[in-house]
Amino acid sequence: MSNVGSIDRGIRIVVGAGLVLAALSGYVGLWGYIGVIPLLTGVFGYCPAYRLFGWSTCPIKK
């Protein structure tokens, strides 16, 4: 069950990977590892917070 659309997924993956890479390189502190969350939600196409609030950016309707 996907609730994250393709544009949303792309943004999440880019931002998440950027934050993780910045944390790994020492450019930002440990808070940069928070990028794992958008990275994983982008990769899997599912966001638990979207489900909690009843939101979806996925164009496929059931």
Biopython code that builds the backbone (N, CA, C, O; Angstrom):
import numpy as np
from Bio.PDB.StructureBuilder import StructureBuilder

atoms = [
    (1, "MET", "N", (0.854, -1.168, 0.000)),
    (1, "MET", "CA", (0.000, 0.000, 0.000)),
    (1, "MET", "C", (0.903, 1.235, 0.000)),
    (1, "MET", "O", (1.642, 1.488, 0.952)),
    (2, "SER", "N", (0.824, 1.976, -1.067)),
    (2, "SER", "CA", (1.657, 3.159, -1.220)),
    (2, "SER", "C", (0.825, 4.415, -0.977)),
    (2, "SER", "O", (-0.307, 4.517, -1.450)),
    (3, "ASN", "N", (1.382, 5.358, -0.246)),
    (3, "ASN", "CA", (0.684, 6.628, -0.037)),
    (3, "ASN", "C", (1.596, 7.824, -0.322)),
    (3, "ASN", "O", (1.270, 8.957, 0.031)),
    (4, "VAL", "N", (2.735, 7.564, -0.959)),
    (4, "VAL", "CA", (3.681, 8.622, -1.313)),
    (4, "VAL", "C", (3.851, 8.618, -2.827)),
    (4, "VAL", "O", (4.279, 7.616, -3.400)),
    (5, "GLY", "N", (3.521, 9.726, -3.476)),
    (5, "GLY", "CA", (3.617, 9.842, -4.930)),
    (5, "GLY", "C", (5.050, 9.953, -5.417)),
    (5, "GLY", "O", (5.981, 10.078, -4.622)),
    (6, "SER", "N", (5.218, 9.906, -6.730)),
    (6, "SER", "CA", (6.559, 9.848, -7.315)),
    (6, "SER", "C", (7.373, 11.123, -7.078)),
    (6, "SER", "O", (8.565, 11.036, -6.782)),
    (7, "ILE", "N", (6.766, 12.288, -7.200)),
    (7, "ILE", "CA", (7.508, 13.527, -6.946)),
    (7, "ILE", "C", (7.895, 13.615, -5.474)),
    (7, "ILE", "O", (9.026, 13.971, -5.144)),
    (8, "ASP", "N", (6.957, 13.293, -4.598)),
    (8, "ASP", "CA", (7.202, 13.284, -3.149)),
    (8, "ASP", "C", (8.317, 12.297, -2.809)),
    (8, "ASP", "O", (9.187, 12.598, -1.991)),
    (9, "ARG", "N", (8.293, 11.117, -3.437)),
    (9, "ARG", "CA", (9.324, 10.105, -3.190)),
    (9, "ARG", "C", (10.697, 10.620, -3.579)),
    (9, "ARG", "O", (11.664, 10.464, -2.833)),
    (10, "GLY", "N", (10.778, 11.242, -4.764)),
    (10, "GLY", "CA", (12.064, 11.763, -5.232)),
    (10, "GLY", "C", (12.633, 12.808, -4.303)),
    (10, "GLY", "O", (13.827, 12.801, -4.004)),
    (11, "ILE", "N", (11.780, 13.710, -3.845)),
    (11, "ILE", "CA", (12.229, 14.756, -2.921)),
    (11, "ILE", "C", (12.708, 14.138, -1.612)),
    (11, "ILE", "O", (13.751, 14.524, -1.085)),
    (12, "ARG", "N", (11.949, 13.182, -1.090)),
    (12, "ARG", "CA", (12.333, 12.524, 0.167)),
    (12, "ARG", "C", (13.679, 11.812, 0.043)),
    (12, "ARG", "O", (14.516, 11.894, 0.941)),
    (13, "ILE", "N", (13.882, 11.115, -1.072)),
    (13, "ILE", "CA", (15.132, 10.373, -1.258)),
    (13, "ILE", "C", (16.319, 11.325, -1.356)),
    (13, "ILE", "O", (17.351, 11.090, -0.728)),
    (14, "VAL", "N", (16.187, 12.395, -2.133)),
    (14, "VAL", "CA", (17.290, 13.356, -2.303)),
    (14, "VAL", "C", (17.616, 14.057, -0.982)),
    (14, "VAL", "O", (18.781, 14.147, -0.594)),
    (15, "VAL", "N", (16.585, 14.551, -0.295)),
    (15, "VAL", "CA", (16.807, 15.266, 0.972)),
    (15, "VAL", "C", (17.361, 14.321, 2.034)),
    (15, "VAL", "O", (18.308, 14.661, 2.743)),
    (16, "GLY", "N", (16.766, 13.135, 2.141)),
    (16, "GLY", "CA", (17.224, 12.164, 3.138)),
    (16, "GLY", "C", (18.668, 11.744, 2.913)),
    (16, "GLY", "O", (19.469, 11.713, 3.847)),
    (17, "ALA", "N", (18.993, 11.421, 1.666)),
    (17, "ALA", "CA", (20.365, 11.013, 1.353)),
    (17, "ALA", "C", (21.339, 12.163, 1.594)),
    (17, "ALA", "O", (22.446, 11.956, 2.090)),
    (18, "GLY", "N", (20.923, 13.363, 1.243)),
    (18, "GLY", "CA", (21.782, 14.526, 1.474)),
    (18, "GLY", "C", (22.079, 14.742, 2.942)),
    (18, "GLY", "O", (23.218, 15.022, 3.314)),
    (19, "LEU", "N", (21.062, 14.613, 3.777)),
    (19, "LEU", "CA", (21.277, 14.779, 5.223)),
    (19, "LEU", "C", (22.184, 13.690, 5.789)),
    (19, "LEU", "O", (23.076, 13.973, 6.589)),
    (20, "VAL", "N", (21.957, 12.458, 5.377)),
    (20, "VAL", "CA", (22.789, 11.357, 5.877)),
    (20, "VAL", "C", (24.234, 11.536, 5.414)),
    (20, "VAL", "O", (25.163, 11.359, 6.202)),
    (21, "LEU", "N", (24.425, 11.881, 4.161)),
    (21, "LEU", "CA", (25.788, 12.096, 3.658)),
    (21, "LEU", "C", (26.469, 13.271, 4.352)),
    (21, "LEU", "O", (27.667, 13.218, 4.630)),
    (22, "ALA", "N", (25.710, 14.332, 4.634)),
    (22, "ALA", "CA", (26.283, 15.474, 5.351)),
    (22, "ALA", "C", (26.690, 15.077, 6.769)),
    (22, "ALA", "O", (27.706, 15.547, 7.281)),
    (23, "ALA", "N", (25.897, 14.215, 7.399)),
    (23, "ALA", "CA", (26.243, 13.748, 8.745)),
    (23, "ALA", "C", (27.465, 12.829, 8.706)),
    (23, "ALA", "O", (28.344, 12.920, 9.563)),
    (24, "LEU", "N", (27.514, 11.956, 7.718)),
    (24, "LEU", "CA", (28.659, 11.051, 7.598)),
    (24, "LEU", "C", (29.963, 11.800, 7.328)),
    (24, "LEU", "O", (31.026, 11.399, 7.803)),
    (25, "SER", "N", (29.876, 12.883, 6.567)),
    (25, "SER", "CA", (31.082, 13.643, 6.233)),
    (25, "SER", "C", (31.487, 14.620, 7.340)),
    (25, "SER", "O", (32.564, 15.214, 7.281)),
    (26, "GLY", "N", (30.627, 14.785, 8.347)),
    (26, "GLY", "CA", (30.949, 15.687, 9.446)),
    (26, "GLY", "C", (30.531, 17.122, 9.200)),
    (26, "GLY", "O", (30.821, 18.002, 10.010)),
    (27, "TYR", "N", (29.850, 17.367, 8.084)),
    (27, "TYR", "CA", (29.412, 18.727, 7.760)),
    (27, "TYR", "C", (28.339, 19.207, 8.728)),
    (27, "TYR", "O", (28.299, 20.384, 9.084)),
    (28, "VAL", "N", (27.475, 18.300, 9.149)),
    (28, "VAL", "CA", (26.473, 18.602, 10.175)),
    (28, "VAL", "C", (26.649, 17.608, 11.314)),
    (28, "VAL", "O", (27.356, 16.610, 11.177)),
    (29, "GLY", "N", (26.012, 17.885, 12.418)),
    (29, "GLY", "CA", (26.130, 17.013, 13.580)),
    (29, "GLY", "C", (25.294, 15.746, 13.448)),
    (29, "GLY", "O", (24.839, 15.382, 12.363)),
    (30, "LEU", "N", (25.109, 15.099, 14.569)),
    (30, "LEU", "CA", (24.355, 13.852, 14.599)),
    (30, "LEU", "C", (22.910, 14.019, 14.146)),
    (30, "LEU", "O", (22.286, 13.053, 13.706)),
    (31, "TRP", "N", (22.371, 15.229, 14.247)),
    (31, "TRP", "CA", (20.992, 15.450, 13.838)),
    (31, "TRP", "C", (20.789, 15.144, 12.363)),
    (31, "TRP", "O", (19.657, 14.912, 11.937)),
    (32, "GLY", "N", (21.834, 15.137, 11.589)),
    (32, "GLY", "CA", (21.728, 14.846, 10.165)),
    (32, "GLY", "C", (21.259, 13.434, 9.866)),
    (32, "GLY", "O", (20.747, 13.155, 8.782)),
    (33, "TYR", "N", (21.439, 12.543, 10.839)),
    (33, "TYR", "CA", (20.986, 11.165, 10.651)),
    (33, "TYR", "C", (19.461, 11.054, 10.667)),
    (33, "TYR", "O", (18.923, 9.985, 10.376)),
    (34, "ILE", "N", (18.768, 12.119, 10.995)),
    (34, "ILE", "CA", (17.313, 12.132, 10.902)),
    (34, "ILE", "C", (16.888, 11.943, 9.435)),
    (34, "ILE", "O", (15.740, 11.600, 9.153)),
    (35, "GLY", "N", (17.810, 12.166, 8.531)),
    (35, "GLY", "CA", (17.551, 11.960, 7.107)),
    (35, "GLY", "C", (17.226, 10.525, 6.743)),
    (35, "GLY", "O", (16.731, 10.256, 5.648)),
    (36, "VAL", "N", (17.503, 9.596, 7.659)),
    (36, "VAL", "CA", (17.156, 8.197, 7.415)),
    (36, "VAL", "C", (15.641, 8.052, 7.263)),
    (36, "VAL", "O", (15.174, 7.221, 6.485)),
    (37, "ILE", "N", (14.880, 8.847, 7.995)),
    (37, "ILE", "CA", (13.416, 8.730, 7.951)),
    (37, "ILE", "C", (12.858, 9.097, 6.576)),
    (37, "ILE", "O", (12.149, 8.284, 5.983)),
    (38, "PRO", "N", (13.149, 10.294, 6.041)),
    (38, "PRO", "CA", (12.627, 10.567, 4.700)),
    (38, "PRO", "C", (13.227, 9.652, 3.630)),
    (38, "PRO", "O", (12.563, 9.340, 2.642)),
    (39, "LEU", "N", (14.458, 9.227, 3.818)),
    (39, "LEU", "CA", (15.081, 8.319, 2.858)),
    (39, "LEU", "C", (14.310, 7.000, 2.786)),
    (39, "LEU", "O", (13.991, 6.527, 1.696)),
    (40, "LEU", "N", (14.015, 6.416, 3.929)),
    (40, "LEU", "CA", (13.290, 5.146, 3.948)),
    (40, "LEU", "C", (11.846, 5.284, 3.479)),
    (40, "LEU", "O", (11.342, 4.423, 2.758)),
    (41, "THR", "N", (11.174, 6.368, 3.887)),
    (41, "THR", "CA", (9.795, 6.551, 3.430)),
    (41, "THR", "C", (9.755, 6.782, 1.925)),
    (41, "THR", "O", (8.787, 6.399, 1.268)),
    (42, "GLY", "N", (10.782, 7.397, 1.377)),
    (42, "GLY", "CA", (10.853, 7.579, -0.063)),
    (42, "GLY", "C", (11.135, 6.289, -0.798)),
    (42, "GLY", "O", (10.533, 6.015, -1.836)),
    (43, "VAL", "N", (12.042, 5.498, -0.268)),
    (43, "VAL", "CA", (12.394, 4.225, -0.902)),
    (43, "VAL", "C", (11.202, 3.264, -0.886)),
    (43, "VAL", "O", (10.916, 2.614, -1.891)),
    (44, "PHE", "N", (10.516, 3.176, 0.239)),
    (44, "PHE", "CA", (9.406, 2.232, 0.355)),
    (44, "PHE", "C", (8.077, 2.802, -0.143)),
    (44, "PHE", "O", (7.138, 2.039, -0.370)),
    (45, "GLY", "N", (7.973, 4.116, -0.317)),
    (45, "GLY", "CA", (6.754, 4.717, -0.829)),
    (45, "GLY", "C", (5.608, 4.734, 0.165)),
    (45, "GLY", "O", (4.445, 4.858, -0.220)),
    (46, "TYR", "N", (5.931, 4.613, 1.430)),
    (46, "TYR", "CA", (4.905, 4.583, 2.477)),
    (46, "TYR", "C", (5.336, 5.474, 3.632)),
    (46, "TYR", "O", (6.462, 5.371, 4.119)),
    (47, "CYS", "N", (4.434, 6.350, 4.068)),
    (47, "CYS", "CA", (4.709, 7.237, 5.189)),
    (47, "CYS", "C", (3.661, 7.021, 6.269)),
    (47, "CYS", "O", (2.482, 7.288, 6.038)),
    (48, "PRO", "N", (4.064, 6.542, 7.451)),
    (48, "PRO", "CA", (3.102, 6.316, 8.535)),
    (48, "PRO", "C", (2.378, 7.595, 8.966)),
    (48, "PRO", "O", (1.211, 7.534, 9.354)),
    (49, "ALA", "N", (3.035, 8.729, 8.905)),
    (49, "ALA", "CA", (2.385, 9.983, 9.294)),
    (49, "ALA", "C", (1.270, 10.337, 8.309)),
    (49, "ALA", "O", (0.226, 10.847, 8.713)),
    (50, "TYR", "N", (1.486, 10.071, 7.029)),
    (50, "TYR", "CA", (0.428, 10.314, 6.041)),
    (50, "TYR", "C", (-0.796, 9.462, 6.366)),
    (50, "TYR", "O", (-1.929, 9.940, 6.295)),
    (51, "ARG", "N", (-0.567, 8.220, 6.718)),
    (51, "ARG", "CA", (-1.686, 7.329, 7.061)),
    (51, "ARG", "C", (-2.408, 7.832, 8.302)),
    (51, "ARG", "O", (-3.638, 7.816, 8.352)),
    (52, "LEU", "N", (-1.662, 8.276, 9.295)),
    (52, "LEU", "CA", (-2.246, 8.772, 10.536)),
    (52, "LEU", "C", (-3.193, 9.945, 10.273)),
    (52, "LEU", "O", (-4.260, 10.037, 10.881)),
    (53, "PHE", "N", (-2.798, 10.841, 9.362)),
    (53, "PHE", "CA", (-3.606, 12.020, 9.059)),
    (53, "PHE", "C", (-4.550, 11.819, 7.866)),
    (53, "PHE", "O", (-5.312, 12.721, 7.517)),
    (54, "GLY", "N", (-4.496, 10.643, 7.248)),
    (54, "GLY", "CA", (-5.362, 10.360, 6.117)),
    (54, "GLY", "C", (-4.947, 11.050, 4.823)),
    (54, "GLY", "O", (-5.789, 11.280, 3.955)),
    (55, "TRP", "N", (-3.688, 11.378, 4.679)),
    (55, "TRP", "CA", (-3.177, 12.055, 3.500)),
    (55, "TRP", "C", (-2.591, 11.039, 2.511)),
    (55, "TRP", "O", (-2.266, 9.913, 2.887)),
    (56, "SER", "N", (-2.463, 11.443, 1.272)),
    (56, "SER", "CA", (-1.807, 10.647, 0.255)),
    (56, "SER", "C", (-1.391, 11.559, -0.894)),
    (56, "SER", "O", (-2.159, 12.422, -1.321)),
    (57, "THR", "N", (-0.184, 11.364, -1.387)),
    (57, "THR", "CA", (0.260, 12.092, -2.570)),
    (57, "THR", "C", (0.350, 11.145, -3.753)),
    (57, "THR", "O", (0.788, 11.530, -4.838)),
    (58, "CYS", "N", (-0.060, 9.930, -3.542)),
    (58, "CYS", "CA", (-0.056, 8.914, -4.597)),
    (58, "CYS", "C", (-1.327, 9.068, -5.432)),
    (58, "CYS", "O", (-2.428, 9.091, -4.881)),
    (59, "PRO", "N", (-1.185, 9.174, -6.762)),
    (59, "PRO", "CA", (-2.358, 9.405, -7.603)),
    (59, "PRO", "C", (-3.267, 8.195, -7.761)),
    (59, "PRO", "O", (-4.390, 8.338, -8.247)),
    (60, "ILE", "N", (-2.817, 7.005, -7.365)),
    (60, "ILE", "CA", (-3.615, 5.792, -7.511)),
    (60, "ILE", "C", (-4.693, 5.766, -6.434)),
    (60, "ILE", "O", (-4.390, 5.824, -5.242)),
    (61, "LYS", "N", (-5.933, 5.680, -6.854)),
    (61, "LYS", "CA", (-7.046, 5.620, -5.923)),
    (61, "LYS", "C", (-7.562, 4.192, -5.845)),
    (61, "LYS", "O", (-7.591, 3.475, -6.845)),
    (62, "LYS", "N", (-7.959, 3.795, -4.677)),
    (62, "LYS", "CA", (-8.504, 2.442, -4.504)),
    (62, "LYS", "C", (-10.005, 2.477, -4.616)),
    (62, "LYS", "O", (-10.657, 1.439, -4.500)),
]
sb = StructureBuilder()
sb.init_structure("model")
sb.init_model(0)
sb.init_chain("A")
sb.init_seg("    ")
for serial, (resi, resn, name, xyz) in enumerate(atoms, 1):
    if name == "N":
        sb.init_residue(resn, " ", resi, " ")
    sb.init_atom(name, np.array(xyz, "f"), 0.0, 1.0, " ", f" {name:<3s}", serial, name[0])
structure = sb.get_structure()
